[in-house]
Amino acid sequence: MAATLYTYEEVAKHNKVEDAWIVIDGKVYDITNFLDEHPGGEEIIFENAGGDATESFLDIGHSDDAMKILKGKYIGDMDPNSKPLSKKETQPTETVKKSEGSPAFAMVLSIICLI
């Protein structure tokens, strides 16, 4: 069975917290349900929603476990005839709100408690 092909225009529509896709090495991943689980924080992964995250993903260097998780989020391939969009065209349409369970919140709360 052939993989579903997506264009950059289709992927760019999925740049919301409730519907977030990314492209890595020509493969499309639905990361919607992974945003709040991402060990590096949801903000860092969400900033690439709707666009190509290959460079960001490869720059960080991910573990074998991360690669397995990514594989489970795979939904299809990029259409080889589709042309990449500019960063401005794929920019997420909203921001991720920091939750009380975020590591940053916990650190701030810890500092406040020490004062």
C-alpha positions as CSV (number, residue, x, y, z in Angstrom):
1,M,0.0,0.0,0.0
2,A,1.4,3.4,-1.0
3,A,1.9,6.1,1.6
4,T,-0.5,9.1,1.6
5,L,1.1,12.1,-0.1
6,Y,0.7,15.6,1.3
7,T,1.7,19.0,0.0
8,Y,3.3,21.7,2.0
9,E,0.1,23.7,1.6
10,E,-1.9,20.8,3.3
11,V,0.7,20.5,6.1
12,A,0.6,24.3,6.7
13,K,-3.1,24.1,7.6
14,H,-2.2,21.9,10.6
15,N,-0.5,24.6,12.8
16,K,-2.8,24.7,15.8
17,V,-2.6,23.2,19.3
18,E,-5.5,21.0,18.6
19,D,-4.2,20.0,15.1
20,A,-0.4,20.0,14.7
21,W,1.6,18.3,12.0
22,I,5.3,18.6,11.1
23,V,7.6,17.4,8.3
24,I,10.9,15.7,9.0
25,D,13.0,14.3,6.2
26,G,10.1,14.3,3.8
27,K,7.8,12.4,6.1
28,V,4.7,13.9,7.7
29,Y,3.9,13.4,11.4
30,D,0.8,14.2,13.4
31,I,2.2,15.5,16.7
32,T,-1.1,16.8,18.1
33,N,-1.2,14.4,21.0
34,F,2.5,14.6,21.7
35,L,2.8,18.3,22.3
36,D,2.3,18.1,26.1
37,E,4.4,15.0,26.4
38,H,7.5,16.3,24.6
39,P,10.4,16.2,27.1
40,G,11.9,19.5,25.7
41,G,8.6,21.3,26.2
42,E,5.6,21.8,24.0
43,E,6.6,25.3,22.9
44,I,9.8,24.1,21.2
45,I,8.0,21.4,19.1
46,F,4.9,23.6,18.5
47,E,6.9,26.4,16.9
48,N,7.5,24.0,13.9
49,A,3.8,23.0,13.6
50,G,2.6,23.3,10.0
51,G,6.1,23.3,8.6
52,D,9.4,21.4,8.0
53,A,11.1,20.6,11.3
54,T,13.9,18.6,9.8
55,E,16.7,21.1,10.7
56,S,15.5,21.7,14.2
57,F,14.9,18.0,14.8
58,L,18.4,16.9,13.6
59,D,20.2,19.8,15.4
60,I,19.0,18.5,18.7
61,G,19.9,14.9,18.3
62,H,17.2,12.5,19.5
63,S,17.4,9.2,21.3
64,D,16.3,5.8,19.9
65,D,13.2,6.1,22.1
66,A,12.4,9.5,20.5
67,M,12.8,7.9,17.1
68,K,10.3,5.2,18.0
69,I,7.8,7.7,19.2
70,L,8.2,9.7,16.0
71,K,7.7,6.6,13.9
72,G,4.4,6.1,15.7
73,K,3.2,9.6,14.7
74,Y,3.9,9.0,10.9
75,I,0.9,9.7,8.7
76,G,2.4,10.0,5.2
77,D,5.0,11.4,2.9
78,M,5.6,14.8,1.3
79,D,4.6,15.0,-2.3
80,P,7.9,15.3,-4.2
81,N,6.3,17.9,-6.5
82,S,5.3,20.2,-3.6
83,K,7.5,23.2,-3.0
84,P,8.4,24.2,0.6
85,L,6.7,27.3,2.0
86,S,8.4,30.2,3.8
87,K,8.6,30.2,7.6
88,K,6.1,33.0,7.6
89,E,3.5,30.9,5.6
90,T,3.8,28.0,8.0
91,Q,3.9,29.9,11.3
92,P,1.6,28.5,14.0
93,T,-1.6,30.5,14.3
94,E,-1.6,30.5,18.1
95,T,0.8,30.0,21.0
96,V,1.0,27.2,23.4
97,K,-0.1,28.2,26.8
98,K,2.3,27.2,29.6
99,S,0.5,24.8,31.9
100,E,0.9,24.5,35.6
101,G,2.5,21.2,35.0
102,S,5.3,22.5,32.8
103,P,8.9,22.3,34.0
104,A,9.3,26.1,33.7
105,F,6.4,26.6,36.0
106,A,7.7,24.1,38.5
107,M,11.1,25.8,38.5
108,V,9.6,29.3,39.1
109,L,7.4,27.9,41.8
110,S,10.4,26.3,43.5
111,I,12.3,29.6,43.4
112,I,9.3,31.5,44.8
113,C,9.1,29.0,47.7
114,L,12.7,29.5,48.5
115,I,12.4,33.3,48.9
